[in-house]
Amino acid sequence: RSDSPYHFTWESLLKRTEAAEADPKGFFGRRIRLEADEMPTIGIHVERLEAGQKTRKFRHTANLVYSPMMGSGTTRVGDTTISWGRGDTFCVPTWNWIEHEAADDTILFSMTDEFLIRFANYYRFEAAT
């Protein structure tokens, strides 16, 4: 519905992710946060990965749900490799190592409970060395 606060056009998502700054530490692609004032404990992001791009491995105490909107690739979650494409959904439970590799230009939608975990003072982040 166009009157929904969660209505984001494909064109606006592409434009915003294209204009987003690259993550200087390499954990994410060019990523934007979609504001969800009615759900302050949930983080909603859209991330752009270029074909061949591999993110830096990290883990944290938040849970993530991903749904690729465009493209394909793999995500390593702990010791498991997940192959994904447009329309798939996969989860990353808390404190699992995670890294993405895009086979094609990719747009990844994600939701996380990171803001709830931060509010409870349980959030931790660790980068792989």
C-alpha positions as CSV (number, residue, x, y, z in Angstrom):
1,R,0.0,0.0,0.0
2,S,1.3,3.4,-0.9
3,D,0.1,4.9,2.4
4,S,2.1,2.4,4.5
5,P,5.1,3.7,6.3
6,Y,6.9,0.5,5.0
7,H,6.3,1.2,1.3
8,F,9.6,1.6,-0.4
9,T,9.8,1.7,-4.2
10,W,12.3,-0.5,-6.0
11,E,13.6,2.6,-7.8
12,S,14.2,4.5,-4.5
13,L,16.0,1.5,-3.0
14,L,18.3,1.2,-6.0
15,K,19.0,5.0,-6.0
16,R,19.6,5.1,-2.2
17,T,21.9,2.0,-2.1
18,E,23.8,3.3,-5.2
19,A,24.4,6.6,-3.4
20,A,25.3,5.0,0.0
21,E,28.9,5.1,1.2
22,A,30.9,1.8,1.2
23,D,31.6,0.3,4.6
24,P,35.3,1.4,5.2
25,K,35.9,-1.8,7.3
26,G,34.4,-4.1,4.6
27,F,31.8,-5.9,6.8
28,F,28.9,-4.7,4.6
29,G,28.2,-3.5,1.1
30,R,26.8,-0.1,0.5
31,R,24.0,-0.2,3.0
32,I,21.0,1.9,4.0
33,R,18.7,1.6,7.0
34,L,14.9,1.7,6.3
35,E,13.3,3.6,9.2
36,A,10.6,1.8,11.1
37,D,9.5,4.1,13.9
38,E,6.7,1.7,15.0
39,M,9.3,-1.1,15.5
40,P,12.3,0.6,17.2
41,T,13.8,-2.7,18.3
42,I,14.0,-4.1,14.7
43,G,16.7,-2.9,12.3
44,I,15.7,-3.1,8.6
45,H,18.5,-2.7,6.0
46,V,19.0,-3.0,2.3
47,E,22.6,-3.7,1.2
48,R,24.1,-3.6,-2.3
49,L,27.0,-6.0,-3.1
50,E,28.8,-5.8,-6.5
51,A,29.4,-9.0,-8.5
52,G,32.5,-10.7,-7.0
53,Q,32.4,-8.7,-3.8
54,K,33.2,-10.6,-0.6
55,T,32.5,-9.1,2.8
56,R,34.8,-9.3,5.8
57,K,33.9,-12.0,8.3
58,F,32.4,-11.0,11.6
59,R,30.1,-12.2,14.3
60,H,27.8,-10.5,16.7
61,T,25.2,-11.1,19.4
62,A,22.2,-10.2,17.1
63,N,20.1,-12.4,14.9
64,L,19.7,-11.7,11.2
65,V,17.1,-12.7,8.6
66,Y,18.2,-12.1,4.9
67,S,16.1,-12.1,1.7
68,P,17.9,-11.4,-1.5
69,M,15.9,-9.0,-3.7
70,M,18.2,-9.2,-6.7
71,G,21.3,-11.3,-7.6
72,S,22.8,-14.5,-6.3
73,G,25.7,-15.6,-4.2
74,T,26.8,-17.5,-1.1
75,T,26.9,-16.7,2.6
76,R,29.1,-18.6,5.0
77,V,27.4,-19.0,8.4
78,G,29.7,-20.7,10.8
79,D,30.8,-23.9,9.0
80,T,27.8,-23.9,6.6
81,T,27.7,-22.3,3.2
82,I,24.3,-21.2,2.0
83,S,23.7,-20.6,-1.7
84,W,21.0,-18.0,-2.3
85,G,19.2,-16.1,-5.0
86,R,16.3,-13.7,-5.5
87,G,13.3,-14.7,-3.3
88,D,15.2,-17.0,-0.9
89,T,15.2,-16.4,2.8
90,F,17.9,-17.5,5.3
91,C,18.8,-16.8,8.9
92,V,22.0,-16.1,10.8
93,P,21.7,-16.9,14.5
94,T,23.5,-15.0,17.1
95,W,27.3,-15.3,17.5
96,N,27.9,-17.2,14.2
97,W,30.7,-16.0,11.9
98,I,29.1,-14.5,8.7
99,E,30.5,-13.5,5.3
100,H,28.8,-12.9,2.0
101,E,30.1,-13.4,-1.5
102,A,28.0,-12.0,-4.4
103,A,28.1,-13.9,-7.7
104,D,26.1,-11.2,-9.4
105,D,25.2,-7.6,-8.6
106,T,23.0,-8.1,-5.5
107,I,20.5,-6.3,-3.3
108,L,20.1,-8.0,0.1
109,F,17.2,-7.1,2.4
110,S,17.8,-7.9,6.1
111,M,16.1,-7.6,9.4
112,T,17.9,-7.8,12.8
113,D,17.1,-7.6,16.5
114,E,20.4,-5.7,17.0
115,F,18.6,-2.6,18.4
116,L,16.8,-4.7,21.0
117,I,20.1,-6.5,22.0
118,R,21.8,-3.1,22.3
119,F,19.0,-1.8,24.4
120,A,19.5,-4.7,26.8
121,N,23.2,-4.1,26.8
122,Y,24.0,-7.5,25.4
123,Y,25.4,-6.5,22.1
124,R,28.9,-7.6,21.2
125,F,30.7,-7.5,17.8
126,E,33.9,-9.3,16.8
127,A,35.8,-9.1,13.5
128,A,37.7,-12.1,12.2
129,T,41.5,-11.6,12.3
